[in-house]
Amino acid sequence: MLLAVLIANFEGNILVERFNGVPAEERLHWRSFLVKLGADNLKGVKNEELLVASHRSVYIVYTVLGDVSIFVVGKDEYDELALAEAIFVISSALKDVCGKPPTERLFLDKYGKICLCLDEIVWKGLLENTDKERIKRLVRLKPPTEF
Amino acid sequence: MAQPLVKKDDDRDDEEYSPFLGIEKGAVLQEARVFNDPQLDARRCSQVITKLLYLLNQGETFTKIEATEVFFSVTKLFQSRDIGLRRMVYLMIKELSPSADEVIIVTSSLMKDMNSRTDMYRANAIRVLCRITDGTLLTQIERYLKQAIVDKNPVVASAALVSGIHLLQTNPEIVKRWSNEVQEAVQSRAALVQFHALALLHQIRQNDRLAVSKLVTSLTKGTVRSPLAQCLLIRYTSQVIRESGVNTQTGDRPFYDYLEGCLRHKAEMVIFEAARAITVLSGVTTRELTPAITVLQLFLSSSKPVLRFAAVRTLNKVAMTHPMAVTNCNIDMESLISDQNRSIATLAITTLLKTGNESSVDRLMKQITNFMSDIADEFKIVVVDAIRSLCLKFPLKYRSLMNFLSNILREEGGFEYKKAIVDSIVILIRDIPDAKESGLLHLCEFIEDCEFTYLSTQILHFLGNEGPKTSDPSKYIRYIYNRVILENATVRASAVSTLAKFGAMIDSLKPRIFILLRRCLFDNDDEVRDRATLYLNTLGGDGSVVETDKDVKEFLFGSLDIPLTNMETSLKNYIQNPSEEPFDINSVPKEVKSQPLVEKKAPGKKPTGLGAPPTGPTSTADTYERILSSIPEFTSFGKLFKSSAPVELTEAETEYAVNVVKHIFDRHVVFQYNCTNTIPEQLLENVFVIVDASEAEEFSEVGSKPLKSLPYDTPGQTFVAFEKPEGVPAVGKFSNMLRFTVKEVDTSTGEAEDDGVEDEYQLEDFEVVAADYMVKVGVSNFRNAWESMGPDFERIDEYGLGPRESLAEAVSTVINLLGMQPCEGTEVVPSNSRSHSCLLSGLYIGNMKVLVRLSFGIDASKEVAMKLAVRSEDENVSDTIHDIVASG
């Protein structure tokens, strides 16, 4: 299960958070944990350079893209490598929507589109689409080209 | 309501301000009224939906009324033909997840989209419908979903398959009917469809071993298109391998060749998954392991941190069971100590600590010292634990390892970290006699400047037990007395007790200890004064407090013997029900084992795995005692000695779930049958159990308590009591039949019919065994307990246990037979060992302490021999333990 996708700005303000199968009372704990993890480790990290950690039986892969940091959390079959795949798709989709690694302003300007992309990529904790070209078409309700 | 951690409302430059600046839920809900306009403005509507999504994504929640209002407005947007807006509407409905009674508003629109000629409408409508649907609606749309699974558009097929995976949790019977279509989708040429289909098919068939095995066999021979699907297949394959075992004739492992082949796959994800699967094969041989270790070693020097992490994490696990297999990677791992990613560095260090040999310890410690200063406490704790294990492995190296621990003890750190270090030093002192003196001095130095009261008191207690046994006990007194002068009341009181222990053990120090204790009589804290007074009287008294020197030592060093949680509950009960009688410490139950009652389990609550701390053990003994004391028929039975763990009397998923708890009293046993009715259409009344005790001759039934009513999914209990000879560990077998009156229930109204039918239900038999008369009570230091028990009632004998599967199996059989508490981790048998010693402790009926030493040996033909030495407070009890083993 892909338990969480969280996108925050550098100050640790949450821009997007999507939890799956995480009880409401644990979300705050995860939010603060991830933000702290980012604050401790993401300084000076290059765009899309992946960092990885594990906390109990859960894996966390996170990175920086432009002005935002992206965290994905998973367990069981969503181990560090599967999460790396997921975060790669998310970053590619973000760059695609924003045209470049986004500034915070650009990210917020394209917020609706970004939500649609995330909806295509992760649905209730399962990775659904992994190809950015296809995602680009799907959010516009266009069928995939290879079909 | 969950508040966002920080709202996005920074006020930097004007150009930088957020489009959501000052966003407020109430205002956005007002704006959402545009959805009701007769002339829809698609762009404006999309903007409002975006704002709603922003609020939801920040953890904002809507009240029921707000959500309903927004939901109804959003459904109006189906009138718009704007494609972008339609996509947003789909997302918004999913996010709002309307309640069952509201869904009806939107189903017809979604059903229309689901049959639309536009593929993408179909895919999205499927996802939304499956998100909001319930069982009844699902049967209506099932036909379309089955078609969608085999749709030629991969997006539609994937939407249906992923929906299937989710629906399987709530409506398994329906989804299981789709297996033919899913099977077809597994053969799809679209990579993702295959991935989703494989996941769903496996979930549908996961309880059918043969089907899973067939699935794996066919797919490992065929083509799997995406790396993700390949990873799934490897996981399922390793499950099949686990269940099938090695071919005993050829020694080959089924599917090993497939896994080994995956090590040469082009996707790193697949290579890693295969390597990991090989490392966790049960009884994996070095030959099988080598190719996997080789690829993991290559990953260690990968430029991708995720791969380095995955590799070192896996090698870390391998090092626990096959340290020699990992040694080839040591050089690569040493270079990871300086890895920028601290998780990787910590894993590398702990792996090296497991695989390193005696000669590399010093070099390793030097590297770690530099590393420790720049990692967080949680990583440091992991390293400390690894160092402790290393020191126990190479006791000769204790000097450098103990020095390392004492150095880091002096540095900055939080409580958990310091506690880990102190615990490690304590364990080393206990297990490595040479390390004792230096270890105690390190601890003394530490308490001179320790900010944690808990640790100071723990160390003082330990010092009191171990310090007097050293060659020069007087050197510790200064450190202890400093605590009396410098610390808070809790630590001072602890220090007073420690001083008293020195005084009791060493006569030459006694006069000087007396001087120090007398000074404590003027302390401003009453606990400190009380303790000082008490100890002065016990140690130098006239015999009015305690009579002999032995009593003094028993008083000072004896353990409480009662679990503190039990003590706390009993005291609370005592305070709540004031009584003339003084509190009797013997009334506190000693049972440590606490298994939650079946009826106390929270229904439907599944572990999330996301780290909610486990709830503390509830004291089951107290709950049982309370239940039993509330039944007048049983109040004359006296004090409850022990309650067993529940024994299941029905198989899982039967109509009625019943288990039994055996409550043991001196002259009675009470069987508590916990019953659950799992049929919603039935109400059971007058429920009781007919017990046939013809194979339990020493027991005679004396009473029972039926259960008046047992509604669906509300557990209840019925009891049957038996009399047995006093103090005798009578054993026997009991057959059980559940009798009740069953009444039909109308599930729509919840009302039961007036007339019922008598019925009965056969339950499994169970036995009262010797272990039921033994309470598991641990001792902290077995050797001390053994020596203080003395050899007066020691009984030793040897037994042949016959051929056994393994030494571990023989050890656990004997432990279970006796029902005693294994001490000091001796229940764990290292693999491949040919002999093993196991220490057990317990309390036998009549409150008799029993200690057991077991020595096992196994020969080449797997014949196990056992030497059993028992010490107890009564020779009959020692003999009984031998009888139990002889007849078991």
Interface residues (C-beta under 8 A of the other chain):
Chain A: L3 N9 E11 G12 N13 I14 L15 V16 E17 R18 G21 V22 P23 A24 E25 E26 R27 L28 H29 W30 R31 S32 V35 D40 N41 E49 L50 L51 V52 A53 S54 H55 R56 S57 V58 V61 K75 D76 E77 D79 E80 L81 A82 L83 A84 E85 E104 R105 L108 D109 Y111 G112 C115 L116 D119 W123 K124 L126 L127 E128 N129 T130 R134 L138 V139 R140 L141 K142 P143 P144 E146 F147
Chain B: A2 P4 L5 V6 K7 K8 D10 E15 E16 Y17 S18 P19 F20 S46 Q47 I49 T50 L53 Y54 N57 Q58 G59 I83 G84 R86 R87 M88 L91 K94 T118 D119 M120 Y121 N124 R127 R131 K152 N153 P154 V155 S158 A159 V162 I165 H166 L192 H196 A199 L228 C231 L232 R235 E268 M269 F272 E273 K304 P305 V306 L307 F309 A310 R313 N341 R342 S343 I344 A376 T608 G609 L610 G611 A612
